[in-house]
């Protein structure tokens, strides 16, 4: 998910995050991984994700934070 710079601070990112978490929960997932833009890492950290490493983007060659988010209260059926 991406939010344009002009929409940052509008609550759109929070709404997209909530939708992603609830969609994962509804489909039985307990956790998911995020290949974050470096500029978005703080957003994910504030929402409870943890940095677990980094990867190199195949598209750009940039080093991206690799993050993991555990869905609170989700029943264990796997992770994406």
RODRENMI-939099 format. One record per atom (N, C-alpha, C, O): residue number from 1; atom name; x, y, z. Coordinates in steps of 0.05 Angstrom, whole numbers, plus 5000, padded with zeros to 4 digits. Layout:
<atoms>
+------+-------+------+------+------+
! voza ! torfi !   xx !   yy !   zz !
+------+-------+------+------+------+
!  NUM !    CA !    X !    Y !    Z !
...
+------+-------+------+------+------+
</atoms>
This chain:
<atoms>
+------+-------+------+------+------+
! voza ! torfi !   xx !   yy !   zz !
+------+-------+------+------+------+
!    1 !     N ! 5017 ! 4976 ! 5000 !
!    1 !    CA ! 5000 ! 5000 ! 5000 !
!    1 !     C ! 5018 ! 5025 ! 5000 !
!    1 !     O ! 5039 ! 5025 ! 5012 !
!    2 !     N ! 5008 ! 5045 ! 4987 !
!    2 !    CA ! 5023 ! 5070 ! 4985 !
!    2 !     C ! 5004 ! 5093 ! 4989 !
!    2 !     O ! 4981 ! 5093 ! 4981 !
!    3 !     N ! 5015 ! 5113 ! 5003 !
!    3 !    CA ! 4999 ! 5138 ! 5007 !
!    3 !     C ! 5016 ! 5161 ! 4995 !
!    3 !     O ! 5040 ! 5163 ! 5002 !
!    4 !     N ! 5005 ! 5176 ! 4978 !
!    4 !    CA ! 5020 ! 5198 ! 4966 !
!    4 !     C ! 5027 ! 5218 ! 4988 !
!    4 !     O ! 5013 ! 5222 ! 5007 !
!    5 !     N ! 5050 ! 5232 ! 4984 !
!    5 !    CA ! 5059 ! 5251 ! 5004 !
!    5 !     C ! 5037 ! 5272 ! 5012 !
!    5 !     O ! 5036 ! 5280 ! 5035 !
!    6 !     N ! 5021 ! 5280 ! 4993 !
!    6 !    CA ! 5000 ! 5300 ! 4999 !
!    6 !     C ! 4978 ! 5289 ! 5018 !
!    6 !     O ! 4964 ! 5304 ! 5030 !
!    7 !     N ! 4976 ! 5262 ! 5019 !
!    7 !    CA ! 4955 ! 5250 ! 5036 !
!    7 !     C ! 4966 ! 5241 ! 5063 !
!    7 !     O ! 4951 ! 5233 ! 5081 !
!    8 !     N ! 4993 ! 5243 ! 5067 !
!    8 !    CA ! 5004 ! 5236 ! 5093 !
!    8 !     C ! 4993 ! 5254 ! 5115 !
!    8 !     O ! 4993 ! 5279 ! 5112 !
!    9 !     N ! 4985 ! 5242 ! 5136 !
!    9 !    CA ! 4973 ! 5257 ! 5159 !
!    9 !     C ! 4943 ! 5260 ! 5157 !
!    9 !     O ! 4931 ! 5272 ! 5175 !
!   10 !     N ! 4931 ! 5250 ! 5136 !
!   10 !    CA ! 4902 ! 5253 ! 5132 !
!   10 !     C ! 4886 ! 5230 ! 5145 !
!   10 !     O ! 4861 ! 5232 ! 5146 !
!   11 !     N ! 4900 ! 5209 ! 5154 !
!   11 !    CA ! 4886 ! 5186 ! 5165 !
!   11 !     C ! 4882 ! 5164 ! 5145 !
!   11 !     O ! 4873 ! 5142 ! 5152 !
!   12 !     N ! 4889 ! 5169 ! 5120 !
!   12 !    CA ! 4885 ! 5148 ! 5099 !
!   12 !     C ! 4903 ! 5124 ! 5104 !
!   12 !     O ! 4894 ! 5101 ! 5101 !
!   13 !     N ! 4928 ! 5128 ! 5112 !
!   13 !    CA ! 4946 ! 5106 ! 5118 !
!   13 !     C ! 4935 ! 5089 ! 5140 !
!   13 !     O ! 4937 ! 5064 ! 5139 !
!   14 !     N ! 4925 ! 5101 ! 5161 !
!   14 !    CA ! 4913 ! 5087 ! 5184 !
!   14 !     C ! 4889 ! 5070 ! 5175 !
!   14 !     O ! 4886 ! 5047 ! 5184 !
!   15 !     N ! 4873 ! 5081 ! 5157 !
!   15 !    CA ! 4850 ! 5066 ! 5146 !
!   15 !     C ! 4859 ! 5042 ! 5130 !
!   15 !     O ! 4848 ! 5020 ! 5132 !
!   16 !     N ! 4879 ! 5046 ! 5112 !
!   16 !    CA ! 4890 ! 5024 ! 5096 !
!   16 !     C ! 4902 ! 5003 ! 5114 !
!   16 !     O ! 4898 ! 4979 ! 5109 !
!   17 !     N ! 4917 ! 5011 ! 5135 !
!   17 !    CA ! 4929 ! 4992 ! 5153 !
!   17 !     C ! 4908 ! 4975 ! 5167 !
!   17 !     O ! 4910 ! 4951 ! 5168 !
!   18 !     N ! 4887 ! 4988 ! 5177 !
!   18 !    CA ! 4865 ! 4974 ! 5191 !
!   18 !     C ! 4852 ! 4954 ! 5172 !
!   18 !     O ! 4846 ! 4931 ! 5180 !
!   19 !     N ! 4848 ! 4962 ! 5147 !
!   19 !    CA ! 4835 ! 4944 ! 5127 !
!   19 !     C ! 4854 ! 4920 ! 5122 !
!   19 !     O ! 4844 ! 4897 ! 5121 !
!   20 !     N ! 4880 ! 4925 ! 5119 !
!   20 !    CA ! 4898 ! 4903 ! 5114 !
!   20 !     C ! 4898 ! 4883 ! 5138 !
!   20 !     O ! 4898 ! 4859 ! 5134 !
!   21 !     N ! 4899 ! 4893 ! 5162 !
!   21 !    CA ! 4900 ! 4876 ! 5186 !
!   21 !     C ! 4874 ! 4860 ! 5188 !
!   21 !     O ! 4875 ! 4836 ! 5193 !
!   22 !     N ! 4851 ! 4873 ! 5184 !
!   22 !    CA ! 4826 ! 4859 ! 5187 !
!   22 !     C ! 4821 ! 4839 ! 5164 !
!   22 !     O ! 4809 ! 4818 ! 5169 !
!   23 !     N ! 4831 ! 4845 ! 5140 !
!   23 !    CA ! 4829 ! 4826 ! 5118 !
!   23 !     C ! 4846 ! 4801 ! 5124 !
!   23 !     O ! 4837 ! 4779 ! 5120 !
!   24 !     N ! 4871 ! 4806 ! 5134 !
!   24 !    CA ! 4888 ! 4783 ! 5141 !
!   24 !     C ! 4875 ! 4766 ! 5163 !
!   24 !     O ! 4874 ! 4742 ! 5162 !
!   25 !     N ! 4864 ! 4780 ! 5184 !
!   25 !    CA ! 4851 ! 4766 ! 5206 !
!   25 !     C ! 4827 ! 4750 ! 5196 !
!   25 !     O ! 4824 ! 4726 ! 5203 !
!   26 !     N ! 4811 ! 4762 ! 5179 !
!   26 !    CA ! 4786 ! 4748 ! 5169 !
!   26 !     C ! 4794 ! 4724 ! 5152 !
!   26 !     O ! 4778 ! 4705 ! 5149 !
!   27 !     N ! 4817 ! 4724 ! 5141 !
!   27 !    CA ! 4826 ! 4701 ! 5124 !
!   27 !     C ! 4843 ! 4681 ! 5140 !
!   27 !     O ! 4855 ! 4663 ! 5128 !
!   28 !     N ! 4843 ! 4684 ! 5166 !
!   28 !    CA ! 4856 ! 4665 ! 5184 !
!   28 !     C ! 4886 ! 4668 ! 5189 !
!   28 !     O ! 4898 ! 4650 ! 5200 !
!   29 !     N ! 4897 ! 4690 ! 5181 !
!   29 !    CA ! 4926 ! 4695 ! 5185 !
!   29 !     C ! 4931 ! 4706 ! 5213 !
!   29 !     O ! 4914 ! 4721 ! 5224 !
!   30 !     N ! 4954 ! 4699 ! 5224 !
!   30 !    CA ! 4962 ! 4710 ! 5250 !
!   30 !     C ! 4984 ! 4731 ! 5248 !
!   30 !     O ! 4989 ! 4745 ! 5267 !
!   31 !     N ! 4996 ! 4732 ! 5225 !
!   31 !    CA ! 5018 ! 4751 ! 5221 !
!   31 !     C ! 5022 ! 4755 ! 5191 !
!   31 !     O ! 5013 ! 4740 ! 5175 !
!   32 !     N ! 5036 ! 4777 ! 5185 !
!   32 !    CA ! 5044 ! 4781 ! 5157 !
!   32 !     C ! 5070 ! 4797 ! 5156 !
!   32 !     O ! 5078 ! 4810 ! 5176 !
!   33 !     N ! 5083 ! 4795 ! 5133 !
!   33 !    CA ! 5109 ! 4809 ! 5129 !
!   33 !     C ! 5105 ! 4834 ! 5112 !
!   33 !     O ! 5086 ! 4835 ! 5096 !
!   34 !     N ! 5122 ! 4853 ! 5116 !
!   34 !    CA ! 5121 ! 4878 ! 5101 !
!   34 !     C ! 5148 ! 4885 ! 5091 !
!   34 !     O ! 5168 ! 4885 ! 5105 !
!   35 !     N ! 5150 ! 4890 ! 5064 !
!   35 !    CA ! 5175 ! 4900 ! 5052 !
!   35 !     C ! 5170 ! 4930 ! 5051 !
!   35 !     O ! 5157 ! 4940 ! 5032 !
!   36 !     N ! 5181 ! 4945 ! 5070 !
!   36 !    CA ! 5174 ! 4973 ! 5074 !
!   36 !     C ! 5192 ! 4991 ! 5058 !
!   36 !     O ! 5216 ! 4986 ! 5054 !
!   37 !     N ! 5180 ! 5013 ! 5049 !
!   37 !    CA ! 5197 ! 5035 ! 5039 !
!   37 !     C ! 5211 ! 5046 ! 5064 !
!   37 !     O ! 5199 ! 5048 ! 5085 !
!   38 !     N ! 5236 ! 5054 ! 5062 !
!   38 !    CA ! 5250 ! 5064 ! 5085 !
!   38 !     C ! 5236 ! 5088 ! 5098 !
!   38 !     O ! 5237 ! 5091 ! 5123 !
!   39 !     N ! 5223 ! 5104 ! 5082 !
!   39 !    CA ! 5208 ! 5127 ! 5093 !
!   39 !     C ! 5183 ! 5120 ! 5108 !
!   39 !     O ! 5172 ! 5136 ! 5122 !
!   40 !     N ! 5173 ! 5096 ! 5104 !
!   40 !    CA ! 5148 ! 5087 ! 5117 !
!   40 !     C ! 5153 ! 5069 ! 5141 !
!   40 !     O ! 5135 ! 5061 ! 5155 !
!   41 !     N ! 5179 ! 5063 ! 5146 !
!   41 !    CA ! 5185 ! 5045 ! 5169 !
!   41 !     C ! 5173 ! 5055 ! 5195 !
!   41 !     O ! 5162 ! 5039 ! 5211 !
!   42 !     N ! 5175 ! 5081 ! 5200 !
!   42 !    CA ! 5165 ! 5092 ! 5225 !
!   42 !     C ! 5135 ! 5088 ! 5228 !
!   42 !     O ! 5125 ! 5082 ! 5250 !
!   43 !     N ! 5120 ! 5090 ! 5206 !
!   43 !    CA ! 5091 ! 5085 ! 5206 !
!   43 !     C ! 5085 ! 5057 ! 5216 !
!   43 !     O ! 5069 ! 5052 ! 5234 !
!   44 !     N ! 5099 ! 5037 ! 5204 !
!   44 !    CA ! 5095 ! 5009 ! 5212 !
!   44 !     C ! 5103 ! 5004 ! 5240 !
!   44 !     O ! 5090 ! 4989 ! 5255 !
!   45 !     N ! 5126 ! 5016 ! 5249 !
!   45 !    CA ! 5134 ! 5012 ! 5277 !
!   45 !     C ! 5113 ! 5023 ! 5296 !
!   45 !     O ! 5107 ! 5011 ! 5316 !
!   46 !     N ! 5102 ! 5046 ! 5290 !
!   46 !    CA ! 5082 ! 5058 ! 5307 !
!   46 !     C ! 5056 ! 5041 ! 5308 !
!   46 !     O ! 5042 ! 5043 ! 5328 !
!   47 !     N ! 5052 ! 5025 ! 5288 !
!   47 !    CA ! 5028 ! 5007 ! 5288 !
!   47 !     C ! 5034 ! 4979 ! 5298 !
!   47 !     O ! 5017 ! 4962 ! 5296 !
!   48 !     N ! 5058 ! 4975 ! 5309 !
!   48 !    CA ! 5064 ! 4950 ! 5322 !
!   48 !     C ! 5081 ! 4930 ! 5306 !
!   48 !     O ! 5087 ! 4908 ! 5317 !
!   49 !     N ! 5089 ! 4937 ! 5282 !
!   49 !    CA ! 5106 ! 4919 ! 5267 !
!   49 !     C ! 5134 ! 4920 ! 5279 !
!   49 !     O ! 5142 ! 4940 ! 5292 !
!   50 !     N ! 5150 ! 4899 ! 5274 !
!   50 !    CA ! 5177 ! 4898 ! 5284 !
!   50 !     C ! 5196 ! 4894 ! 5259 !
!   50 !     O ! 5189 ! 4879 ! 5241 !
!   51 !     N ! 5218 ! 4907 ! 5260 !
!   51 !    CA ! 5238 ! 4903 ! 5239 !
!   51 !     C ! 5252 ! 4876 ! 5244 !
!   51 !     O ! 5262 ! 4872 ! 5265 !
!   52 !     N ! 5253 ! 4859 ! 5223 !
!   52 !    CA ! 5265 ! 4833 ! 5226 !
!   52 !     C ! 5289 ! 4829 ! 5208 !
!   52 !     O ! 5301 ! 4808 ! 5208 !
!   53 !     N ! 5295 ! 4849 ! 5192 !
!   53 !    CA ! 5317 ! 4847 ! 5174 !
!   53 !     C ! 5315 ! 4868 ! 5152 !
!   53 !     O ! 5302 ! 4888 ! 5155 !
!   54 !     N ! 5328 ! 4862 ! 5129 !
!   54 !    CA ! 5325 ! 4879 ! 5106 !
!   54 !     C ! 5329 ! 4863 ! 5081 !
!   54 !     O ! 5340 ! 4841 ! 5081 !
!   55 !     N ! 5319 ! 4874 ! 5059 !
!   55 !    CA ! 5322 ! 4861 ! 5033 !
!   55 !     C ! 5329 ! 4882 ! 5012 !
!   55 !     O ! 5326 ! 4906 ! 5017 !
!   56 !     N ! 5339 ! 4872 ! 4990 !
!   56 !    CA ! 5346 ! 4890 ! 4968 !
!   56 !     C ! 5323 ! 4888 ! 4948 !
!   56 !     O ! 5317 ! 4867 ! 4939 !
!   57 !     N ! 5312 ! 4911 ! 4940 !
!   57 !    CA ! 5290 ! 4912 ! 4921 !
!   57 !     C ! 5301 ! 4903 ! 4894 !
!   57 !     O ! 5320 ! 4914 ! 4884 !
!   58 !     N ! 5287 ! 4883 ! 4882 !
!   58 !    CA ! 5295 ! 4874 ! 4855 !
!   58 !     C ! 5289 ! 4896 ! 4834 !
!   58 !     O ! 5303 ! 4898 ! 4814 !
!   59 !     N ! 5270 ! 4913 ! 4840 !
!   59 !    CA ! 5262 ! 4934 ! 4820 !
!   59 !     C ! 5281 ! 4958 ! 4821 !
!   59 !     O ! 5287 ! 4970 ! 4800 !
!   60 !     N ! 5290 ! 4965 ! 4845 !
!   60 !    CA ! 5306 ! 4990 ! 4847 !
!   60 !     C ! 5334 ! 4987 ! 4857 !
!   60 !     O ! 5351 ! 5004 ! 4854 !
!   61 !     N ! 5340 ! 4964 ! 4870 !
!   61 !    CA ! 5366 ! 4959 ! 4882 !
!   61 !     C ! 5369 ! 4972 ! 4909 !
!   61 !     O ! 5390 ! 4970 ! 4922 !
!   62 !     N ! 5347 ! 4986 ! 4919 !
!   62 !    CA ! 5348 ! 4999 ! 4945 !
!   62 !     C ! 5346 ! 4978 ! 4967 !
!   62 !     O ! 5333 ! 4957 ! 4963 !
!   63 !     N ! 5358 ! 4984 ! 4990 !
!   63 !    CA ! 5355 ! 4966 ! 5013 !
!   63 !     C ! 5329 ! 4975 ! 5028 !
!   63 !     O ! 5325 ! 4998 ! 5034 !
!   64 !     N ! 5312 ! 4955 ! 5032 !
!   64 !    CA ! 5286 ! 4960 ! 5044 !
!   64 !     C ! 5284 ! 4946 ! 5071 !
!   64 !     O ! 5294 ! 4924 ! 5074 !
!   65 !     N ! 5272 ! 4959 ! 5091 !
!   65 !    CA ! 5267 ! 4945 ! 5117 !
!   65 !     C ! 5248 ! 4922 ! 5112 !
!   65 !     O ! 5227 ! 4925 ! 5099 !
!   66 !     N ! 5254 ! 4899 ! 5124 !
!   66 !    CA ! 5236 ! 4876 ! 5124 !
!   66 !     C ! 5223 ! 4875 ! 5151 !
!   66 !     O ! 5237 ! 4875 ! 5172 !
!   67 !     N ! 5197 ! 4875 ! 5152 !
!   67 !    CA ! 5183 ! 4878 ! 5178 !
!   67 !     C ! 5163 ! 4855 ! 5181 !
!   67 !     O ! 5155 ! 4842 ! 5161 !
!   68 !     N ! 5155 ! 4850 ! 5205 !
!   68 !    CA ! 5135 ! 4830 ! 5212 !
!   68 !     C ! 5115 ! 4842 ! 5231 !
!   68 !     O ! 5121 ! 4857 ! 5249 !
!   69 !     N ! 5090 ! 4835 ! 5226 !
!   69 !    CA ! 5068 ! 4844 ! 5244 !
!   69 !     C ! 5052 ! 4820 ! 5253 !
!   69 !     O ! 5043 ! 4804 ! 5236 !
!   70 !     N ! 5049 ! 4816 ! 5279 !
!   70 !    CA ! 5033 ! 4795 ! 5291 !
!   70 !     C ! 5006 ! 4807 ! 5297 !
!   70 !     O ! 5004 ! 4827 ! 5312 !
!   71 !     N ! 4985 ! 4795 ! 5287 !
!   71 !    CA ! 4958 ! 4805 ! 5291 !
!   71 !     C ! 4948 ! 4798 ! 5319 !
!   71 !     O ! 4945 ! 4775 ! 5326 !
!   72 !     N ! 4942 ! 4819 ! 5335 !
!   72 !    CA ! 4933 ! 4813 ! 5363 !
!   72 !     C ! 4907 ! 4797 ! 5363 !
!   72 !     O ! 4888 ! 4804 ! 5349 !
!   73 !     N ! 4907 ! 4776 ! 5379 !
!   73 !    CA ! 4882 ! 4761 ! 5383 !
!   73 !     C ! 4875 ! 4742 ! 5360 !
!   73 !     O ! 4855 ! 4729 ! 5361 !
!   74 !     N ! 4892 ! 4740 ! 5340 !
!   74 !    CA ! 4886 ! 4723 ! 5317 !
!   74 !     C ! 4891 ! 4694 ! 5325 !
!   74 !     O ! 4910 ! 4688 ! 5339 !
!   75 !     N ! 4874 ! 4675 ! 5315 !
!   75 !    CA ! 4878 ! 4647 ! 5320 !
!   75 !     C ! 4898 ! 4636 ! 5300 !
!   75 !     O ! 4898 ! 4644 ! 5277 !
!   76 !     N ! 4917 ! 4619 ! 5309 !
!   76 !    CA ! 4939 ! 4610 ! 5293 !
!   76 !     C ! 4930 ! 4591 ! 5270 !
!   76 !     O ! 4921 ! 4569 ! 5275 !
!   77 !     N ! 4931 ! 4602 ! 5245 !
!   77 !    CA ! 4926 ! 4586 ! 5221 !
!   77 !     C ! 4947 ! 4591 ! 5200 !
!   77 !     O ! 4945 ! 4581 ! 5178 !
!   78 !     N ! 4968 ! 4606 ! 5207 !
!   78 !    CA ! 4990 ! 4610 ! 5188 !
!   78 !     C ! 4996 ! 4639 ! 5185 !
!   78 !     O ! 4983 ! 4657 ! 5196 !
!   79 !     N ! 5016 ! 4645 ! 5169 !
!   79 !    CA ! 5025 ! 4672 ! 5163 !
!   79 !     C ! 5031 ! 4675 ! 5134 !
!   79 !     O ! 5037 ! 4656 ! 5120 !
!   80 !     N ! 5030 ! 4700 ! 5124 !
!   80 !    CA ! 5038 ! 4706 ! 5097 !
!   80 !     C ! 5064 ! 4722 ! 5097 !
!   80 !     O ! 5074 ! 4729 ! 5076 !
+------+-------+------+------+------+
</atoms>
